[in-house]
Amino acid sequence: MANGAFERRRNRHQVEFLVSAAKPNARELRGYTRGVALLLAFLFGVVSGFRSLTPAAVLSWAVQGRPDLQASPLAFMAGTTAAYVLTGLALVELVTDKLPFTPSRLTTVPLTARILLGGLCGATVAVAGGSTLFVGAIAGAIGGVAGAFLGYQVRRNLTASKKISDLAVALAEDAITIGGAYLLGRGL
């Protein structure tokens, strides 16, 4: 009798182990690897290079209530206050980008904002994906630099050589940024 009870208990523990091994890690993004999480961090940085605040706002809405962020220094990103504040600031940025006195994204302040907010987005995605905050921040910051230079070159080339109005290119860039951030956020 004792052997039968021991055998059932051992079998139950084996089944529990197999079931827990089949479940994706709660800290991973829908079962993605950490490498994919870092790729998402970099891509959030790239779209932060186009518009610094829009991806952070979209990401903040995408990670609302995520328990994996609650124990990290990025817990504020999963709160509604951050989502509303970032959304308001992103709307202001979308308008001011079209004004004639807005400086180039490659000047010190706008570029620094893109690097910092790309890093914030990257760190948030990395922590949500089970990677480290620091590595995600670096990937996002590098993406922010890449996106800033890419966006600048594309916008300059389209307005100078293709004779497309700056407003049309800026609106297209807004749509790409919002759509790209939304699609990336859906992967979380």
ZISUL-V379728 format. One record per backbone hydrogen bond with DSSP energy under -1.0 kcal/mol. NH is the residue of the N-H (numbers start at 1). CO is the residue of the C=O. If there is no record, write none. Layout:
NH_CO ; NH_CO
//
This chain:
5_1 ; 6_2 ; 7_3 ; 8_4 ; 9_5 ; 10_6 ; 11_7 ; 12_8 ; 13_9 ; 14_10 ; 15_11 ; 16_12 ; 17_13 ; 18_14 ; 19_15 ; 20_16 ; 21_17 ; 22_18 ; 23_19 ; 28_25 ; 30_28 ; 32_29 ; 37_33 ; 38_34 ; 39_35 ; 40_36 ; 41_37 ; 42_38 ; 43_39 ; 44_40 ; 45_41 ; 46_42 ; 47_43 ; 48_44 ; 49_45 ; 51_47 ; 57_53 ; 58_54 ; 59_55 ; 60_56 ; 61_57 ; 62_58 ; 63_59 ; 64_61 ; 65_78 ; 66_63 ; 69_66 ; 72_69 ; 75_72 ; 77_74 ; 78_75 ; 79_76 ; 83_79 ; 84_80 ; 85_81 ; 86_82 ; 87_83 ; 88_84 ; 89_85 ; 90_86 ; 91_87 ; 92_88 ; 93_89 ; 94_90 ; 95_91 ; 96_92 ; 97_93 ; 98_95 ; 99_96 ; 102_99 ; 107_104 ; 111_107 ; 112_108 ; 113_109 ; 114_110 ; 115_111 ; 116_112 ; 117_113 ; 118_114 ; 119_115 ; 120_116 ; 121_117 ; 122_118 ; 123_119 ; 124_120 ; 125_121 ; 126_122 ; 127_123 ; 128_124 ; 129_125 ; 130_127 ; 131_126 ; 136_132 ; 137_133 ; 138_134 ; 139_135 ; 140_136 ; 141_137 ; 142_138 ; 143_139 ; 144_140 ; 145_141 ; 146_142 ; 147_143 ; 148_144 ; 149_145 ; 150_146 ; 151_147 ; 152_148 ; 153_149 ; 154_150 ; 155_151 ; 156_152 ; 157_153 ; 158_154 ; 159_155 ; 160_156 ; 161_157 ; 162_157 ; 164_158 ; 169_165 ; 170_166 ; 171_167 ; 172_168 ; 173_169 ; 174_170 ; 175_171 ; 176_172 ; 177_173 ; 178_174 ; 179_175 ; 180_176 ; 181_177 ; 182_178 ; 183_179 ; 184_180 ; 185_181 ; 186_182 ; 188_185
//
